[in-house]
Amino acid sequence: MTRVFNFSAGPATLPEAVLLQAQAEMLDWNGMGASIVEISHRSAEFIAVAAAAEADLRSLIGIPDDYAVLFLSGGATTQQALLALNFAAPGQVVDYVVTGHWGKTAIRQVAPYTTVNIAADGEPGGFRDIPARDSWRLSPDAAYVHITANETIHGVEFRGDPPDFGQVPLFADFSSSIASEPIDVSRYGVIYAGAQKNLGPVGVAVVIIRRDLLERSGQPRAEIFDFRSHAARDSMLNTPPTWNWYLAGLVFKWMLAQGGVAEFARRNAAKSELVYAAIDASGGFYRNEVKPAVRSRMNIPWFLPDESLTARFVAESRAAGLLALKGHKAVGGIRASLYNALPVQGAQALVDFMRDFQQRHG
Ligand SMILES: *Cc1c(COP(=O)(O)O)cnc(C)c1O
């Protein structure tokens, strides 16, 4: 068996130890003589798995008790739509700060339900920077302000303290950077993330909600679209994605055993510094156009001088055991995703390859 270094943006690489454990337990989990995918979500055994996953995520990220934690299906995109239904009154304005592709997606999901104010938009600048905070045009009565903590495709990340809007809560899409470094959860009203970047397999999303926000009436909606109902039923209003929840729980335990988010922050800084240094030392052969202060630690897009070299880079890196370096079609070029489960040796192998490739083709 050969396992390569996997730079996929999502679904993405998982810790080998977690995959091996899941494999070993696949047919007979916990001595039950059945797989975890074959037992009821209402069984005491599964409820214990679900509760442990929540407790582990709380200790991993430092989630205070006055926040609810939900494990829901539908990915990050469904949660984007539910934000307006649950937290904005009909017609109430919501403020969005757009710093890349996913901020635009988030707006499309709420546009049918409420009035969107684009408070700031990085698109005229090609999403190479985050518009300066004092240029944001915020609405005085916004239901919330939404940001994308890390833009997975454009490689733009909020760094430093999150913005503060007083009484208006900050909602953040953390799909591709959750648990990648310590954050102060209390600065946010809602944090949400699809699991398939940094937390586990696709099919489950994590939503962290300050409990007082669950009292908002929002808009008429079915129970299944209601965060309050999901919270009241411990995310088991209907059949939850049990397999995905279990696997994510194994990843949380693995992250805690590795040293928690402080340790991953250290590794993620080391990995991204290696790759940015290789780009910046290439004399323009490799080009990342994002302003250094907001460069993403998790997803690094870059360009080569032309399309044929780009195609060659993708093919040769694949042959060298470096998987999924082709850029997203919206941007082109190359993209390396450096999530928690990608070891530092993976980033080292990538920069060694980059130098070698430049020597042969530069
Ligand atoms: C991947 C991603 C999404 C979309 O997630 P789905 O689970 O496919 O709905 C949304 N936001 C960000 C920042 C992402 O990286």
The ligand as an SDF file (V2000), in Angstrom:
LIG
                    3D

 15 15  0  0  0  0  0  0  0  0999 V2000
  -16.0940   23.8380    0.9530 C   0  0  0  0  0  0  0  0  0  0  0  0
  -16.6370   25.1270    1.4720 C   0  0  0  0  0  0  0  0  0  0  0  0
  -18.0170   25.4100    1.4940 C   0  0  0  0  0  0  0  0  0  0  0  0
  -19.0360   24.4680    0.9100 C   0  0  0  0  0  0  0  0  0  0  0  0
  -19.1670   23.3600    1.6900 O   0  0  0  0  0  0  0  0  0  0  0  0
  -20.2280   22.1860    1.3470 P   0  0  0  0  0  0  0  0  0  0  0  0
  -20.0500   21.2690    2.4960 O   0  0  0  0  0  0  0  0  0  0  0  0
  -19.8310   21.6110    0.0220 O   0  0  0  0  0  0  0  0  0  0  0  0
  -21.5820   22.7960    1.3000 O   0  0  0  0  0  0  0  0  0  0  0  0
  -18.4300   26.5990    2.0350 C   0  0  0  0  0  0  0  0  0  0  0  0
  -17.5550   27.4820    2.5420 N   0  0  0  0  0  0  0  0  0  0  0  0
  -16.2310   27.2700    2.5280 C   0  0  0  0  0  0  0  0  0  0  0  0
  -15.3040   28.2820    3.1060 C   0  0  0  0  0  0  0  0  0  0  0  0
  -15.7320   26.0790    1.9990 C   0  0  0  0  0  0  0  0  0  0  0  0
  -14.4060   25.8530    1.9950 O   0  0  0  0  0  0  0  0  0  0  0  0
  1  2  1  0
  2  3  1  0
  2 14  2  0
  3  4  1  0
  3 10  2  0
  4  5  1  0
  5  6  1  0
  6  7  2  0
  6  8  1  0
  6  9  1  0
 10 11  1  0
 11 12  2  0
 12 13  1  0
 12 14  1  0
 14 15  1  0
M  END
$$$$
